[in-house]
């Protein structure tokens, strides 16, 4: 199979109104390569996928793609009266047509073995059939439906009876059955349980074609990708990294260290150049005493010194001007928990204890103790009772029976999934300043909100932006017990990494409920698994 890139984008530019989402983005992808798109929310991952698929046209730049290119759409291109059988038959239609065409050509070639045109067409169709593994397509369809949890669905069931998540899984199934040579996926693990995600990882890793995928699932990116394209602004703009997500993280850490070192060195050189221009160069002097009343010789030598001074000053000024223009920007400060904002963490003690707590249908827990140094991960499927437990610990919910005890002087803070603010007319900067108090790290330095959003009314912010603001308030004055419900939702992958790193050194207790597989995989503390509101 040729290694010539057959999915190619060059200098793509795309704007919506006055907001430029993509500015000169290029990429190439060859068969066998699986390229992961990462970057903060809003940097253009979904836009780039739509441009690659041809669903939208760029304002500038070009895209070349193979004719056999599949894009996982948010909505299936079928009417509500269509059935599951219609979707699967449509996915298999081209494959079945290829098999039929090979049979027809084989019969014609038997009757006319010297027909070179028939032979050439047979070779082309056979190559396509082999690339798409057409002889295994029916078995593949059954395997895919089973792997994505759709095997028990009635083939005659209408799409109008499906939930959004089920339709998304069906669309993904159709794409895997079709097995196009270029596959473009936008958050394909949404609506999949862990087993289905593992199945998807295995399927994509075996594909002979190209995959370009945008995903917040870091375990998925690590299992599938051969390359990572980082769309976040950096020193060199959009950057491509070879390897899986783990390799990307290591390379990013090294790049961050080099960036910080270059910034420090350049700032030191700038200071020295300014000193040289303003002071040091002017202090150069021959300090020669006139001998034998040789004033002419002295003046001649003094002139050479003055020329030397001028040359040094001029060279220093030129370098200063150049470095001022080209200096790297200061690396953004990583997210940090500031322990000194609340004084020293309290001595390790029992912070919250639960005994025989019951909320019928939601939570039943005999005993749980959380100390001020605890690290606890609460796991379980949807409806298992994770959010309910965090709200009980925080005092947001009162159980119908049982005892909840909180130690005196211990503050408990909760980041909920659904964040509300009392006054929607206030800006994030105002809300943060009131909560953080004097001496706190500036909201702009936390990297949780873009500068353009700091002074907008909070009522105009998205759900994700409001959650990040609520997280910023907690970070400014970390409580002794920090409760986080799905903390990496609505965070970029880079920010999620920084948050997790910060949590490892946070003062006080940290209790997290999360579906994030990467966070669960790297968790080093205790774990509590719930099912139907009870300890599993």
C-alpha positions as CSV (number, residue, x, y, z in Angstrom):
1,X,0.0,0.0,0.0
2,X,1.4,3.4,-0.9
3,X,2.7,5.7,1.8
4,X,1.9,8.8,-0.2
5,X,-0.4,11.0,1.9
6,X,-3.9,10.7,0.5
7,X,-5.6,12.9,3.0
8,X,-4.1,16.3,2.8
9,X,-5.0,19.8,4.0
10,X,-3.0,22.9,3.3
11,X,-3.1,26.3,5.0
12,X,-6.8,26.0,6.0
13,X,-8.5,29.2,7.2
14,X,-12.0,29.3,8.5
15,X,-13.9,32.1,10.3
16,X,-17.4,32.4,11.6
17,X,-18.3,36.1,11.6
18,X,-15.4,38.0,13.0
19,X,-14.0,35.0,14.9
20,X,-11.3,33.1,13.1
21,X,-11.3,29.5,14.2
22,X,-8.6,28.1,12.0
23,X,-5.7,30.1,10.6
24,X,-3.3,28.4,8.3
25,X,-3.7,24.8,9.6
26,X,-2.1,22.0,7.5
27,X,-2.0,18.2,7.9
28,X,-1.3,15.0,6.0
29,X,-2.3,11.5,6.8
30,X,-1.5,8.2,5.1
31,X,-3.0,4.7,5.2
32,X,-2.2,3.2,8.6
33,X,-1.9,6.5,10.4
34,X,-4.4,7.4,13.1
35,X,-4.2,11.1,13.9
36,X,-5.7,12.4,17.2
37,X,-6.8,16.1,17.3
38,X,-6.3,17.7,20.7
39,X,-6.7,21.3,22.0
40,X,-8.8,23.5,24.2
41,X,-12.5,23.8,23.6
42,X,-13.1,26.2,20.6
43,X,-9.7,25.8,18.9
44,X,-11.4,24.3,15.9
45,X,-11.2,20.4,16.2
46,X,-14.7,19.9,15.0
47,X,-14.4,22.6,12.3
48,X,-11.2,20.9,11.0
49,X,-13.0,17.6,10.7
50,X,-15.9,19.1,8.8
51,X,-13.5,20.7,6.4
52,X,-11.6,17.5,5.9
53,X,-15.0,15.7,5.3
54,X,-16.2,18.3,2.8
55,X,-19.2,19.2,4.9
56,X,-18.0,22.8,5.0
57,X,-15.7,24.7,2.7
58,X,-12.6,26.6,4.0
59,X,-12.4,30.4,3.5
60,X,-8.8,29.7,2.2
61,X,-6.6,26.7,1.7
62,X,-7.2,23.3,0.1
63,X,-8.3,19.8,1.0
64,X,-7.7,16.6,-0.9
65,X,-9.4,13.4,0.2
66,X,-10.0,10.0,-1.1
67,X,-13.4,9.4,-2.7
68,X,-14.0,6.8,0.0
69,X,-14.2,9.1,3.1
70,X,-16.5,8.5,6.0
71,X,-17.5,11.1,8.6
72,X,-19.3,10.3,11.9
73,X,-22.2,12.7,11.8
74,X,-23.9,13.9,14.9
75,X,-27.2,12.9,13.3
76,X,-27.9,10.0,11.0
77,X,-28.8,10.9,7.4
78,X,-32.0,8.9,7.6
79,X,-35.6,9.8,8.3
80,X,-37.4,9.0,11.6
81,X,-39.3,6.2,9.8
82,X,-36.2,4.4,8.7
83,X,-35.2,1.2,10.6
84,X,-32.0,-0.3,11.9
85,X,-32.1,-2.7,9.0
86,X,-32.2,0.3,6.6
87,X,-29.0,1.7,8.2
88,X,-27.1,-1.6,8.1
89,X,-28.2,-2.4,4.6
90,X,-27.0,1.1,3.5
91,X,-23.6,0.5,5.1
92,X,-23.3,-2.9,3.3
93,X,-24.7,-1.7,0.0
94,X,-21.4,-0.7,-1.7
95,X,-19.7,-3.8,-0.3
96,X,-22.4,-6.1,-1.7
97,X,-22.2,-4.2,-5.0
98,X,-18.5,-4.9,-5.2
99,X,-19.0,-8.6,-4.6
100,X,-21.6,-8.7,-7.3
101,X,-19.4,-6.8,-9.7
102,X,-16.5,-9.2,-9.1
103,X,-18.9,-12.2,-9.9
104,X,-20.1,-10.5,-13.1
105,X,-16.6,-9.6,-14.3
106,X,-15.4,-13.1,-13.5
107,X,-18.1,-14.6,-15.7
108,X,-17.4,-12.1,-18.5
109,X,-13.6,-12.9,-18.3
110,X,-14.3,-16.6,-18.6
111,X,-16.0,-15.9,-21.9
112,X,-13.5,-13.4,-23.1
113,X,-10.1,-14.1,-21.4
114,X,-8.1,-11.8,-23.6
115,X,-10.1,-8.6,-22.8
116,X,-7.6,-6.3,-21.2
117,X,-10.3,-3.8,-20.2
118,X,-12.2,-6.4,-18.2
119,X,-9.0,-7.5,-16.6
120,X,-8.0,-4.0,-15.6
121,X,-11.5,-3.3,-14.1
122,X,-11.4,-6.6,-12.3
123,X,-8.1,-5.7,-10.8
124,X,-9.4,-2.3,-9.6
125,X,-12.5,-3.8,-8.0
126,X,-10.5,-6.6,-6.4
127,X,-8.1,-4.0,-4.8
128,X,-11.1,-2.1,-3.4
129,X,-12.7,-5.3,-2.1
130,X,-9.5,-6.4,-0.4
131,X,-9.0,-2.9,1.2
132,X,-12.6,-3.2,2.6
133,X,-12.4,-6.9,3.5
134,X,-15.7,-7.4,1.7
135,X,-15.8,-11.2,2.1
136,X,-15.9,-10.8,5.9
137,X,-18.4,-7.9,5.9
138,X,-21.5,-9.8,7.0
139,X,-19.7,-11.3,9.9
140,X,-18.1,-7.9,10.7
141,X,-21.6,-6.4,10.8
142,X,-22.7,-8.9,13.5
143,X,-19.5,-8.4,15.4
144,X,-19.8,-4.6,15.4
145,X,-23.4,-4.5,16.5
146,X,-22.5,-6.9,19.3
147,X,-19.4,-4.9,20.3
148,X,-21.4,-1.6,20.4
149,X,-24.2,-3.1,22.5
150,X,-26.8,-3.1,19.6
151,X,-27.1,-6.9,18.9
152,X,-30.4,-7.2,20.9
153,X,-32.0,-4.2,19.1
154,X,-34.9,-5.2,16.8
155,X,-33.8,-4.7,13.2
156,X,-37.3,-3.4,12.4
157,X,-37.2,-0.8,15.1
158,X,-37.6,2.8,13.8
159,X,-35.0,5.4,14.4
160,X,-37.7,7.7,15.9
161,X,-37.8,5.3,18.9
162,X,-34.0,5.6,19.6
163,X,-32.4,8.0,22.1
164,X,-29.7,10.3,20.9
165,X,-27.0,8.1,22.3
166,X,-28.4,5.0,20.6
167,X,-28.5,6.8,17.2
168,X,-24.9,7.9,17.7
169,X,-23.9,4.3,18.4
170,X,-25.8,3.1,15.3
171,X,-24.0,5.7,13.2
172,X,-20.7,4.6,14.5
173,X,-21.6,0.9,13.8
174,X,-22.5,1.8,10.2
175,X,-19.2,3.5,9.7
176,X,-17.2,0.5,11.1
177,X,-19.2,-1.9,8.9
178,X,-18.5,0.3,5.8
179,X,-14.8,0.5,6.7
180,X,-14.0,3.5,4.4
181,X,-10.3,4.2,3.6
182,X,-10.4,7.5,5.5
183,X,-12.5,7.7,8.7
184,X,-13.2,11.1,10.4
185,X,-14.6,10.8,14.0
186,X,-15.7,13.6,16.4
187,X,-15.9,12.4,20.0
188,X,-16.8,8.8,19.0
189,X,-16.6,7.4,22.6
190,X,-19.6,9.6,23.8
191,X,-22.5,7.3,24.8
192,X,-20.3,4.2,24.9
193,X,-19.6,2.2,28.1
194,X,-16.1,1.0,28.9
195,X,-16.6,-2.4,27.1
196,X,-17.8,-0.7,23.9
197,X,-14.9,1.8,24.0
198,X,-12.4,-1.0,24.3
199,X,-14.1,-2.7,21.3
200,X,-13.9,0.5,19.3
201,X,-10.2,0.9,20.1
202,X,-9.5,-2.6,18.8
203,X,-11.5,-2.1,15.6
204,X,-9.8,1.2,14.7
205,X,-6.3,-0.1,15.5
206,X,-6.8,-2.8,12.9
207,X,-8.0,-0.6,10.1
208,X,-5.7,-0.4,7.0
209,X,-6.9,3.1,6.2
210,X,-6.5,6.5,7.8
211,X,-8.3,7.7,10.9
212,X,-8.5,11.3,12.1
213,X,-10.3,11.6,15.5
214,X,-11.1,14.4,18.0
215,X,-11.7,13.0,21.5
216,X,-11.5,14.0,25.2
217,X,-11.0,10.3,26.1
218,X,-7.2,10.1,26.9
219,X,-7.2,6.4,27.3
220,X,-8.8,6.0,23.9
221,X,-6.3,8.4,22.3
222,X,-3.4,6.5,23.9
223,X,-4.7,3.1,22.6
224,X,-5.5,4.2,19.1
225,X,-3.4,7.1,17.8
226,X,-0.1,6.9,16.0
227,X,0.2,10.7,15.9
228,X,-1.2,13.7,17.8
229,X,-2.0,17.1,16.3
230,X,-2.1,19.8,19.0
231,X,-4.2,22.7,17.8
232,X,-3.6,24.8,21.0
233,X,-1.5,28.0,20.4
234,X,2.2,27.3,21.2
235,X,5.6,28.7,20.4
236,X,5.6,27.1,16.9
237,X,1.8,27.2,16.2
238,X,-0.1,24.0,15.5
239,X,2.3,21.1,16.3
240,X,2.3,17.5,15.4
241,X,3.8,14.9,17.7
242,X,4.6,11.3,16.7
243,X,3.4,8.5,18.9
244,X,0.4,7.9,21.2
245,X,-1.1,10.2,23.8
246,X,1.5,9.2,26.4
247,X,4.3,10.0,24.0
248,X,2.6,13.4,23.4
249,X,2.5,14.1,27.1
250,X,6.2,13.4,27.5
251,X,7.0,15.5,24.5
252,X,4.8,18.4,25.7
253,X,6.6,18.3,29.1
254,X,10.0,18.5,27.4
255,X,8.7,21.3,25.2
256,X,7.4,23.2,28.2
257,X,10.7,22.9,30.0
258,X,12.6,24.2,26.9
259,X,10.1,27.0,26.5
260,X,10.6,28.0,30.2
261,X,14.3,27.8,29.8
262,X,14.3,29.9,26.6
263,X,12.1,32.5,28.2
264,X,14.4,32.8,31.3
265,X,17.5,33.0,29.1
266,X,16.0,35.6,26.8
267,X,14.8,37.8,29.6
268,X,18.3,37.6,31.2
269,X,19.9,38.6,27.9
270,X,17.4,41.4,27.4
271,X,18.3,42.8,30.9
272,X,22.0,42.5,30.1
273,X,21.6,44.2,26.7
274,X,19.7,47.1,28.2
275,X,22.4,47.5,30.8
276,X,25.0,47.4,28.1
277,X,23.3,50.0,26.0
278,X,22.6,52.3,28.9
279,X,25.6,52.0,31.1
280,X,28.3,49.4,30.5
281,X,29.4,50.4,26.9
282,X,29.7,54.0,27.9
283,X,32.1,53.0,30.7
284,X,34.7,51.7,28.3
285,X,37.7,54.0,28.4
286,X,41.4,53.8,27.5
287,X,42.3,55.4,30.8
288,X,45.6,56.3,29.3
289,X,47.7,59.1,30.9
290,X,49.2,61.6,28.4
291,X,53.0,61.2,28.1
292,X,55.5,63.7,26.7
293,X,52.7,66.1,26.1
294,X,51.5,63.9,23.2
295,X,48.0,65.3,23.0
296,X,47.7,64.5,19.3
297,X,48.4,60.8,19.9
298,X,46.1,60.8,22.9
299,X,43.3,62.2,20.9
300,X,43.9,59.8,18.1
301,X,43.7,56.8,20.5
302,X,40.7,58.3,22.2
303,X,38.9,58.6,18.9
304,X,39.5,54.9,18.3
305,X,38.1,54.1,21.8
306,X,35.0,56.3,21.0
307,X,34.5,54.4,17.8
308,X,34.8,51.1,19.7
309,X,32.2,52.4,22.2
310,X,29.8,53.4,19.4
311,X,30.2,50.1,17.7
312,X,29.5,48.1,20.9
313,X,26.5,50.3,21.7
314,X,25.2,49.9,18.1
315,X,25.6,46.2,18.1
316,X,24.0,45.9,21.5
317,X,21.1,48.1,20.4
318,X,20.6,46.0,17.2
319,X,20.5,42.8,19.2
320,X,18.2,44.4,21.8
321,X,15.8,45.5,19.0
322,X,15.9,42.0,17.4
323,X,15.3,40.1,20.6
324,X,12.5,42.5,21.7
325,X,10.7,41.7,18.4
326,X,11.3,37.9,18.4
327,X,11.3,37.0,22.2
328,X,9.1,34.1,23.1
329,X,6.0,34.8,25.1
330,X,6.0,34.0,28.8
331,X,4.7,30.4,29.2
332,X,1.2,30.5,30.8
333,X,1.2,29.6,34.4
334,X,0.0,26.1,35.0
335,X,-3.0,25.5,37.3
336,X,-1.9,25.3,40.9
337,X,-3.5,24.9,44.3
338,X,-2.2,27.7,46.5
339,X,-1.9,26.2,50.0
340,X,-0.7,29.5,51.4
341,X,-4.0,31.2,50.7
342,X,-5.6,29.3,53.5
343,X,-2.6,28.9,55.8
344,X,-1.1,25.6,56.6
345,X,-3.4,22.6,56.1
346,X,-5.0,21.5,59.3
347,X,-3.6,18.6,61.2
348,X,-4.8,15.3,59.8
349,X,-8.2,14.5,61.5
350,X,-11.6,13.1,60.8
351,X,-13.4,15.7,58.6
352,X,-16.7,14.1,57.6
353,X,-18.2,10.8,58.7
354,X,-21.4,9.0,57.6
355,X,-23.2,6.3,59.5
356,X,-26.2,4.3,58.2
357,X,-27.1,7.0,55.7
358,X,-30.2,6.3,53.5
359,X,-31.9,8.2,50.7
360,X,-34.4,5.7,49.4
361,X,-33.8,4.8,45.8
362,X,-30.6,7.0,45.7
363,X,-28.1,6.1,48.4
364,X,-27.6,3.5,51.1
365,X,-24.3,3.6,52.9
366,X,-23.5,2.1,56.3
367,X,-20.2,3.8,57.0
368,X,-17.7,6.3,55.4
369,X,-15.0,8.3,57.0
370,X,-13.1,11.1,55.2
371,X,-10.0,12.5,56.9
372,X,-8.4,15.9,56.0
373,X,-5.7,14.0,54.1
374,X,-7.9,11.6,52.2
375,X,-7.8,10.8,48.5
376,X,-10.9,9.0,47.5
377,X,-12.3,8.1,44.0
378,X,-16.0,7.3,43.8
379,X,-16.8,5.1,40.8
380,X,-20.0,3.6,39.3
381,X,-22.3,3.8,36.3
382,X,-24.9,6.4,35.6
383,X,-27.4,6.4,38.5
384,X,-25.1,4.6,40.9
385,X,-25.3,7.4,43.5
386,X,-22.0,9.1,43.0
387,X,-23.3,12.7,42.8
388,X,-25.8,12.0,45.6
389,X,-23.0,10.9,47.9
390,X,-20.9,14.0,47.2
391,X,-24.0,16.2,47.9
392,X,-24.5,14.4,51.2
393,X,-20.9,14.9,52.2
394,X,-21.1,18.6,51.3
395,X,-24.4,19.1,53.2
396,X,-26.3,19.9,50.1
397,X,-28.6,16.9,50.7
398,X,-30.0,15.7,54.0
399,X,-30.6,11.9,54.2
400,X,-33.9,10.6,55.5
401,X,-32.1,8.5,58.1
402,X,-28.6,8.2,59.4
403,X,-26.0,10.5,60.8
404,X,-23.7,12.9,59.0
405,X,-21.0,14.6,61.1
406,X,-18.6,17.3,60.0
407,X,-15.7,18.4,62.2
408,X,-15.8,22.0,63.5
409,X,-13.6,24.4,61.6
410,X,-13.3,22.1,58.5
411,X,-14.6,23.7,55.3
412,X,-16.1,21.5,52.6
413,X,-16.3,22.7,49.0
414,X,-18.2,21.0,46.2
415,X,-17.9,21.4,42.4
416,X,-21.3,20.2,41.1
417,X,-22.1,19.1,37.5
418,X,-24.8,21.7,37.3
419,X,-23.4,25.0,38.4
420,X,-25.6,28.0,39.3
421,X,-24.7,31.6,40.3
422,X,-27.0,33.8,42.3
423,X,-26.5,37.0,40.2
424,X,-26.2,36.2,36.5
425,X,-25.4,39.9,35.7
426,X,-22.0,39.8,37.5
427,X,-18.8,39.0,35.6
428,X,-16.5,36.1,36.3
429,X,-13.9,38.6,37.4
430,X,-16.3,40.1,40.0
431,X,-17.5,36.7,41.3
432,X,-14.0,35.4,41.6
433,X,-12.7,38.5,43.3
434,X,-15.4,38.4,45.9
435,X,-14.8,34.7,46.7
436,X,-11.0,34.7,46.5
437,X,-10.3,37.8,48.5
438,X,-7.0,39.8,48.4
439,X,-3.8,38.1,47.6
440,X,-5.3,35.4,45.4
441,X,-3.9,34.4,42.1
442,X,-5.6,36.5,39.3
443,X,-8.4,34.7,37.5
444,X,-6.7,35.5,34.2
445,X,-3.6,33.5,35.3
446,X,-5.5,30.2,36.0
447,X,-6.1,29.5,32.3
448,X,-9.7,28.4,33.0
449,X,-11.4,31.2,31.1
450,X,-10.4,33.2,28.0
451,X,-9.6,36.9,28.5
452,X,-12.6,37.9,26.4
453,X,-14.9,36.1,28.8
454,X,-13.6,37.5,32.1
455,X,-15.9,40.6,32.1
456,X,-19.0,39.2,30.3
457,X,-22.1,38.6,32.4
458,X,-21.9,35.1,33.8
459,X,-25.4,34.5,32.4
460,X,-23.9,34.6,28.9
461,X,-21.4,31.9,29.6
462,X,-21.7,28.3,28.5
463,X,-22.3,25.5,30.9
464,X,-18.6,24.5,30.6
465,X,-17.4,28.1,31.2
466,X,-19.6,28.3,34.3
467,X,-18.1,25.1,35.7
468,X,-14.6,26.4,35.1
469,X,-15.4,29.6,36.9
470,X,-16.8,27.5,39.9
471,X,-13.6,25.5,39.8
472,X,-11.5,28.7,39.9
473,X,-13.4,29.9,43.0
474,X,-12.5,26.6,44.7
475,X,-8.9,26.8,43.6
476,X,-8.5,30.3,44.9
477,X,-9.3,29.2,48.5
478,X,-9.0,25.5,48.7
479,X,-11.2,24.0,51.4
480,X,-10.0,21.3,53.8
481,X,-12.3,18.8,52.0
482,X,-12.6,19.3,48.2
483,X,-15.4,17.4,46.5
484,X,-15.3,17.2,42.7
485,X,-18.1,15.8,40.5
486,X,-16.8,15.0,37.1
487,X,-14.0,17.6,37.4
488,X,-12.5,17.0,33.9
489,X,-15.8,17.6,32.0
490,X,-15.5,20.7,29.8
491,X,-11.7,20.9,30.3
492,X,-9.2,20.7,27.6
493,X,-6.9,17.7,27.8
494,X,-4.0,19.9,28.8
495,X,-5.9,21.6,31.5
496,X,-7.2,18.3,32.8
497,X,-3.6,17.1,33.1
498,X,-2.7,20.2,35.1
499,X,-5.7,19.9,37.4
500,X,-4.9,16.3,38.1
501,X,-1.3,17.2,38.9
502,X,-2.4,20.0,41.2
503,X,-4.8,17.6,43.0
504,X,-1.9,15.4,44.0
505,X,-0.4,18.2,46.1
506,X,-3.6,20.0,47.1
507,X,-3.9,20.7,50.8
508,X,-6.7,18.8,52.6
509,X,-8.9,15.9,51.4
510,X,-9.9,15.3,47.7
511,X,-12.9,13.2,46.9
512,X,-13.7,12.8,43.2
513,X,-16.6,11.2,41.3
514,X,-15.6,10.6,37.6
515,X,-16.2,8.6,34.5
516,X,-12.9,9.8,33.1
517,X,-11.0,6.6,32.4
518,X,-7.6,8.3,32.4
519,X,-8.2,9.9,35.7
520,X,-9.4,6.5,37.1
521,X,-6.4,4.8,35.6
522,X,-3.8,7.1,37.1
523,X,-5.6,7.5,40.5
524,X,-3.3,6.6,43.4
525,X,-5.8,7.0,46.3
526,X,-8.6,4.8,47.8
527,X,-11.6,3.8,45.6
528,X,-15.3,3.4,46.5
529,X,-17.4,1.6,43.9
530,X,-21.2,2.2,44.0
531,X,-24.0,0.3,42.2
532,X,-27.7,1.3,42.7
533,X,-26.7,3.5,45.5
534,X,-24.9,0.8,47.5
535,X,-21.3,-0.2,47.9
536,X,-20.6,-2.7,45.1
